[in-house]
């Protein structure tokens, strides 16, 4: 499963499964994700400790990337 996070246009009330329905926070995406899932972040300003959250996601075997990144 791929989860999307957009700090500007997202909402944690969305389902997070497309850019148009992205979550607002990485922490919410991590809570939804399971091992083997991927979280894609839309570039922007995040009001969270991204390095800590990305580390927590990777510990849970969830990959984190940037939308459009390779």
C-alpha distances in whole Angstrom, upper triangle without the diagonal:
4,7,10,13,17,20,22,21,18,18,17,18,15,12,10,8,11,13,16,14,13,14,17,17,15,16,15,11,12,13,10,8,8,10,8,5,6,9,11,14,17,20,22,24,22,24,23,24,21,22,22,18,17,19,18,14,15,17,14,13,10,11,12,13,15,15,17,17,18
4,7,10,13,17,19,18,15,16,15,17,14,11,8,6,8,10,13,12,10,12,15,15,13,15,14,10,11,13,11,8,10,11,9,6,5,6,7,11,13,16,19,21,19,22,20,21,18,20,20,17,15,18,17,13,14,17,15,13,10,10,10,10,12,11,13,14,15
4,7,10,13,16,15,12,12,12,13,11,9,5,5,7,9,11,9,7,8,11,11,10,12,10,7,9,11,8,7,10,12,11,8,6,5,6,9,11,14,16,18,16,18,17,19,16,18,18,15,14,17,16,12,14,17,15,14,10,10,9,10,11,11,14,15,16
4,7,10,12,11,9,10,11,13,10,9,5,6,6,6,9,8,5,6,9,9,9,12,10,8,11,13,11,11,14,16,15,11,9,6,5,6,7,11,13,15,14,16,16,17,15,17,18,15,14,17,17,14,16,19,17,17,13,12,10,10,9,8,12,13,16
4,6,9,9,7,9,9,12,10,10,7,9,9,8,10,9,5,5,6,6,6,10,9,7,10,12,12,12,15,17,17,13,11,7,6,5,6,9,10,11,10,12,12,14,12,15,16,13,13,16,16,13,16,19,18,18,14,13,10,10,9,9,13,14,17
4,6,6,5,8,10,12,11,12,9,12,10,8,9,9,6,6,5,7,9,12,11,11,14,16,15,16,19,21,21,17,14,11,9,6,5,8,8,9,9,12,13,15,13,17,18,15,15,19,19,17,19,22,21,21,17,16,13,12,10,10,13,15,18
4,6,6,8,10,13,13,14,12,15,14,11,12,12,9,8,5,6,8,11,11,12,14,16,16,17,21,23,23,20,17,13,12,8,7,8,6,7,6,8,10,13,12,16,17,14,15,19,19,17,20,23,22,23,19,18,15,14,13,13,16,17,21
4,6,9,12,14,13,16,14,16,15,12,12,12,10,10,7,10,12,15,15,15,18,19,19,21,24,26,26,23,20,16,14,11,9,9,7,8,9,11,13,16,15,19,20,18,19,22,22,21,24,26,26,26,23,21,18,17,15,14,17,19,22
4,7,10,12,11,13,12,14,12,9,8,9,8,8,7,11,13,16,15,15,18,19,19,20,24,26,26,22,20,16,14,12,10,11,10,11,12,14,16,19,18,21,23,20,20,24,24,22,25,27,26,27,23,22,19,18,16,14,17,19,23
4,7,9,8,10,8,11,10,8,8,7,5,5,4,8,11,13,11,11,15,16,15,17,20,23,23,19,17,14,12,11,10,12,11,12,11,13,15,18,16,20,21,18,18,22,21,19,22,25,23,24,20,20,17,17,15,14,17,19,22
4,5,5,9,8,12,12,11,10,7,6,5,5,8,11,12,10,11,14,14,14,16,20,23,23,19,18,15,15,13,13,15,14,15,13,14,15,18,18,21,21,18,19,22,21,19,23,25,23,24,20,21,18,19,18,17,20,22,25
4,5,8,8,11,13,13,12,9,8,5,5,7,9,10,7,8,12,11,11,13,17,20,21,18,17,14,15,14,14,17,16,16,14,14,14,17,17,20,19,16,18,21,19,17,21,22,20,22,18,19,18,19,18,18,22,23,26
4,7,9,12,13,14,12,9,9,7,9,11,13,13,10,11,14,13,12,15,18,22,23,19,19,17,17,17,17,20,19,19,17,17,18,21,20,24,23,20,21,24,22,20,24,25,23,24,21,22,21,22,21,20,24,25,28
4,6,8,9,10,9,5,6,6,9,11,13,14,11,11,14,14,12,14,18,21,21,18,17,15,15,15,15,18,18,19,17,18,19,22,21,24,24,20,21,24,22,20,23,25,22,23,20,20,19,20,19,18,21,23,26
4,6,8,10,10,6,7,7,11,12,13,14,10,9,13,12,9,12,15,18,18,15,14,13,14,15,16,19,20,21,19,20,20,22,21,24,23,20,20,23,21,18,21,23,20,21,17,18,17,18,18,17,20,22,24
4,6,7,8,5,4,5,9,10,10,12,9,7,11,11,9,10,13,16,16,12,11,9,10,11,12,16,17,18,16,18,18,20,18,21,21,17,17,20,19,16,18,21,18,18,15,15,14,15,15,13,17,18,20
4,7,8,6,6,8,12,13,13,15,13,10,13,14,11,11,14,16,15,11,11,10,10,12,13,17,19,20,19,21,21,23,20,23,23,19,19,22,20,17,19,22,19,18,15,15,14,15,15,13,16,18,19
4,5,5,6,9,12,14,14,17,15,12,15,17,14,14,17,19,17,14,12,11,10,11,11,15,17,19,19,21,21,23,21,23,24,21,20,23,22,19,21,24,22,21,17,16,15,14,14,11,13,16,18
4,5,5,9,11,13,14,17,15,13,16,18,16,16,19,21,20,16,13,11,9,10,8,12,14,16,16,19,20,22,19,22,23,20,19,23,23,20,22,25,23,22,18,17,15,14,12,9,11,14,17
4,6,9,11,14,16,18,16,15,18,19,17,18,21,24,22,19,17,15,13,13,11,15,16,18,18,20,21,24,22,25,26,23,22,26,25,22,25,28,26,25,21,21,18,17,16,13,15,18,21
4,7,9,12,14,16,13,12,16,16,14,15,19,21,21,17,16,13,12,13,12,16,16,18,17,19,20,23,21,24,24,21,21,24,23,20,23,26,23,23,20,19,18,17,16,14,17,19,22
4,6,9,10,13,11,9,13,14,12,13,17,19,19,15,13,10,9,9,9,13,13,15,14,16,16,19,17,20,21,17,17,21,20,17,20,22,21,21,17,16,14,14,13,11,15,17,20
4,6,7,9,7,7,10,11,10,12,16,18,19,15,13,10,10,10,10,13,13,14,12,13,14,16,15,18,18,15,15,19,17,15,18,21,19,19,16,16,14,15,14,13,17,18,21
4,7,9,8,8,12,13,13,14,18,21,21,18,16,12,12,10,10,12,11,11,9,10,11,14,13,17,17,14,15,18,18,16,19,21,20,21,18,18,15,15,14,14,18,19,22
4,5,5,7,9,10,11,13,16,19,19,16,15,11,11,9,11,12,11,11,8,8,8,11,10,14,13,10,12,15,14,13,16,18,17,18,15,16,13,14,14,15,18,19,22
4,5,5,6,9,10,10,14,15,16,13,12,8,9,8,10,12,12,12,8,10,8,9,8,11,11,7,8,12,11,9,13,15,14,15,12,12,10,11,12,13,17,17,19
4,5,5,6,9,10,13,15,17,14,13,11,13,12,14,16,15,14,11,11,8,10,9,12,10,7,9,11,9,9,13,14,13,15,12,14,12,14,15,17,21,20,23
4,5,5,6,9,12,15,17,14,13,11,13,12,15,17,16,16,13,13,11,13,13,15,14,10,12,15,12,11,15,16,14,16,13,15,13,16,16,17,21,21,24
4,5,5,6,10,12,13,10,10,7,9,10,13,15,16,16,13,14,13,14,12,15,14,10,11,14,12,9,13,14,12,13,10,11,10,13,14,14,18,18,20
4,5,5,8,10,12,10,9,8,11,12,15,17,18,18,15,15,13,13,12,13,12,8,9,11,8,6,10,11,9,10,8,10,10,13,15,16,20,19,21
4,6,8,11,14,12,12,11,14,15,18,20,21,20,17,17,15,15,15,16,14,11,12,14,10,9,13,13,10,13,11,13,13,16,18,19,23,23,24
4,7,10,12,10,11,10,13,15,17,20,21,21,18,19,17,18,17,19,17,13,14,16,13,11,14,15,12,13,11,13,13,16,18,18,22,22,23
4,7,8,6,8,8,11,14,17,20,21,22,19,20,18,18,16,17,16,13,12,14,12,9,11,12,9,9,7,10,11,14,16,17,20,20,21
4,6,6,9,10,14,17,20,23,24,25,22,23,21,20,19,19,18,15,14,15,12,9,11,11,8,8,7,10,12,15,18,19,22,21,22
4,6,9,11,15,17,21,23,25,26,23,25,22,21,19,19,18,15,14,14,12,9,9,9,6,5,5,9,12,15,18,20,22,21,21
4,7,10,13,16,20,22,25,26,24,26,23,22,20,19,19,16,14,15,14,10,10,11,9,6,5,7,11,13,16,18,19,18,18
4,7,10,13,17,19,22,23,21,23,21,21,18,18,18,15,13,14,13,10,10,12,10,8,5,7,9,11,14,15,17,16,16
4,6,10,13,16,18,20,18,21,19,19,15,16,17,14,11,13,13,9,10,13,11,9,6,5,6,8,10,11,13,13,13
4,7,10,13,15,16,14,17,15,16,13,14,15,11,10,12,12,9,10,13,12,11,7,6,5,6,8,9,12,12,13
4,7,9,12,14,13,16,16,16,13,14,16,13,11,14,15,12,13,16,15,14,11,8,6,5,5,5,9,9,11
4,6,8,11,10,13,13,14,11,13,15,12,11,14,15,13,14,18,17,16,13,11,7,6,5,6,9,10,13
4,6,9,10,13,14,16,13,15,18,15,14,18,19,16,18,21,21,20,17,15,11,9,6,5,8,10,13
4,7,9,13,14,15,12,14,17,16,14,18,19,18,19,22,22,22,19,16,12,10,7,7,9,10,14
4,6,10,12,13,12,15,17,16,15,19,20,19,21,24,24,24,21,19,15,13,10,11,13,14,18
4,7,9,11,10,13,15,14,15,18,19,19,21,23,24,24,21,20,16,15,13,14,17,17,20
4,5,8,7,11,12,11,12,15,16,16,18,20,21,22,19,18,14,14,13,15,18,18,21
4,7,8,12,12,12,14,16,16,17,20,21,22,23,21,20,17,18,17,18,21,21,24
4,6,9,9,8,11,13,13,14,16,18,18,20,18,18,15,16,16,18,21,21,24
4,6,6,6,9,10,11,12,14,16,17,19,17,17,14,16,16,19,22,21,23
4,5,5,6,8,10,10,12,14,15,16,14,13,11,12,12,15,18,17,19
4,6,5,6,9,10,11,12,14,15,14,13,11,12,14,17,20,17,19
4,6,5,6,9,10,11,13,14,14,14,12,15,16,19,22,20,22
4,5,5,6,9,10,11,12,11,11,10,12,14,17,20,19,20
4,5,5,6,9,10,11,9,8,7,9,12,15,18,16,17
4,5,5,6,9,10,10,10,9,12,15,18,21,18,19
4,5,5,6,9,9,10,10,14,17,19,22,20,21
4,5,5,6,5,7,7,11,14,17,19,18,19
4,5,5,5,6,7,11,14,17,20,17,17
4,5,7,9,11,15,18,21,23,21,21
4,6,9,11,15,18,20,23,21,22
4,6,10,13,17,19,21,19,19
4,7,10,13,15,18,16,17
4,7,10,13,15,13,13
4,7,10,12,11,12
4,7,9,7,8
4,6,5,8
4,5,9
4,7
4
